């Protein structure tokens, strides 16, 4: 990777937010580079099919959607590098991104690094991710019509998503390690009053069971007696928290109390010339459609910022 080129904007992250930002940046004729350490797609890579992205009445496979995003950005000249960004220097007008292949210089940076669902770290979880283990009820709930599913967690997200899943599932089992839920009272009341929801108190998941067709059940452990039991379900929805991918981002880029990057409506962070888009941003809804909107806004705002630098010069 060249160390002399100066890009108008460098986008870190190749999920929907990053690809949308690249499309808008390139189409506006800004010299744009997208950097992604693994493969294009981000969190989409953990799912097989998307059923709630506009324009696909029958749904679309994630691999197909990623290829369509990529092809459209490439059509307008997206430059892409598969390399990890290990550090950032953001205080000067020219930003520097450090990679194992050398530094990259940019007038503006868009952070679209996403977040990672906190895992249970139990046997069967990795094996059945995408085949019965999910971290998004809105994405995958409709695939479990008239089936028994489990929701792991007791916070606002877990309880809210459990209620949402009752629209599709025959029954929803909430697995919670304590004897009271942590969700706000109004959500608790709604869940506990729903005849399609059963809460299994003082239980943790010891193992996720399954076979060639996917998940078949859970092994649960009682947190008070250590006794084991089995629960037959075909879907497991894990909501025990999200971890934003921000570990390597300087602390002067302001975060909320959970570590997500704070932006204004223009996707601008607390550091001039640095923007954030998608799941890494502090927001209420993390979906493909909102990530794409964030990416478009971030690229537009980054372009305005780059143009302002030219006027200052």
WOJO-V393626 format. One record per residue. PSI is psi in whole degrees, 0 to 359 (none if undefined). D_FIRST is the distance of its C-alpha to the first C-alpha in Angstrom with 1 decimal. Layout:
BEGIN
psi: (PSI/PSI)
d_first: (D_FIRST/D_FIRST)
END
This chain:
BEGIN
psi: (130/147/357/334/140/114/150/315/140/129/127/111/130/27/192/320/314/318/322/319/318/317/311/323/312/319/332/6/31/144/108/136/133/128/127/127/335/253/157/141/330/224/340/333/343/359/158/325/147/128/357/24/127/143/356/85/329/12/174/142/149/323/321/317/318/316/323/316/311/313/322/319/320/323/327/9/22/131/132/136/133/93/151/136/121/347/160/142/111/357/336/171/328/118/147/126/125/133/163/342/5/170/152/134/140/150/327/150/135/118/113/49/355/196/167/127/136/131/158/333/48/162/134/342/307/319/323/11/126/352/42/336/124/158/18/106/322/322/313/350/315/343/352/38/130/28/163/129/161/144/127/120/166/11/187/312/314/313/319/318/328/316/317/318/338/346/337/312/153/322/146/126/118/124/118/136/347/181/4/148/154/351/160/155/319/325/320/314/318/317/315/338/353/120/346/6/132/130/129/101/152/46/144/159/122/330/147/123/153/182/203/331/357/204/139/343/182/147/120/146/132/126/346/324/347/5/145/147/164/140/123/116/158/355/142/120/118/121/73/23/162/146/109/142/75/11/327/0/132/148/343/352/110/143/163/184/350/356/0/148/133/130/168/190/344/7/14/136/189/352/126/133/3/127/159/147/149/206/340/346/147/114/172/333/124/98/164/315/324/326/318/317/317/315/317/315/317/317/319/314/320/321/318/320/314/318/325/327/320/321/324/324/none)
d_first: (0.0/3.8/6.5/9.2/9.2/11.9/12.5/16.2/15.7/13.3/15.2/15.1/17.0/17.7/21.5/24.0/23.4/19.6/20.1/23.0/21.1/18.4/21.3/23.1/20.3/19.3/23.0/23.7/21.2/18.9/15.2/14.2/11.3/12.6/11.1/13.5/13.8/16.4/17.5/18.4/22.0/22.3/25.9/26.9/25.8/28.8/31.3/32.7/34.2/34.3/37.7/37.4/34.7/36.6/36.9/37.3/41.1/40.9/37.7/34.4/32.4/29.3/27.3/28.7/28.1/24.4/24.1/26.0/23.9/20.7/22.3/23.6/20.3/18.7/21.8/21.0/17.4/15.4/11.7/10.9/8.4/10.4/9.4/12.0/12.3/14.5/15.7/16.2/17.6/19.7/22.6/21.4/21.2/17.4/16.0/13.3/11.7/10.9/9.0/9.3/5.7/6.4/8.0/7.8/11.0/13.6/17.2/18.2/17.2/18.9/19.5/20.6/20.3/23.9/26.4/27.7/31.4/33.2/34.3/37.8/36.5/39.5/40.1/39.4/37.1/33.8/35.7/37.2/34.5/34.6/37.9/40.2/38.2/36.7/35.4/36.3/39.9/39.3/36.8/38.9/42.5/43.8/43.1/45.8/48.8/52.1/50.4/50.5/47.4/46.6/44.7/43.6/43.8/46.3/44.4/44.4/41.6/43.3/46.7/45.7/43.8/46.8/49.0/46.6/46.6/50.4/50.0/49.0/49.8/53.3/53.0/50.4/50.6/49.1/48.3/48.5/48.6/51.1/54.5/53.5/50.6/48.3/47.9/49.7/53.4/53.4/50.8/52.8/56.0/54.5/53.1/56.2/58.5/56.7/58.6/55.5/53.9/54.9/53.5/53.4/53.8/52.8/50.6/47.2/45.4/45.7/44.3/43.2/45.1/44.4/44.4/43.0/43.7/42.0/43.5/47.2/48.0/47.4/48.9/49.9/51.0/53.5/52.3/55.9/57.4/54.4/56.1/54.0/54.5/52.9/52.1/51.6/48.8/46.4/43.8/42.3/40.7/39.0/39.0/38.7/36.0/32.4/29.6/27.0/23.5/23.3/23.5/20.3/21.0/22.9/26.6/27.1/26.0/29.5/30.4/33.7/35.8/34.0/30.5/29.4/27.8/30.5/29.9/32.3/33.1/30.2/27.8/27.2/27.0/28.7/25.7/25.4/22.4/21.7/23.0/23.7/24.7/26.1/27.5/25.9/28.1/31.7/33.8/36.8/35.5/32.4/32.3/30.0/31.9/31.6/27.9/27.4/29.6/27.7/24.4/26.0/27.7/24.6/22.7/25.8/26.3/22.7/23.2/26.5/25.0/22.4/25.3/27.4/25.0/25.4/29.2/29.2/27.5)
END
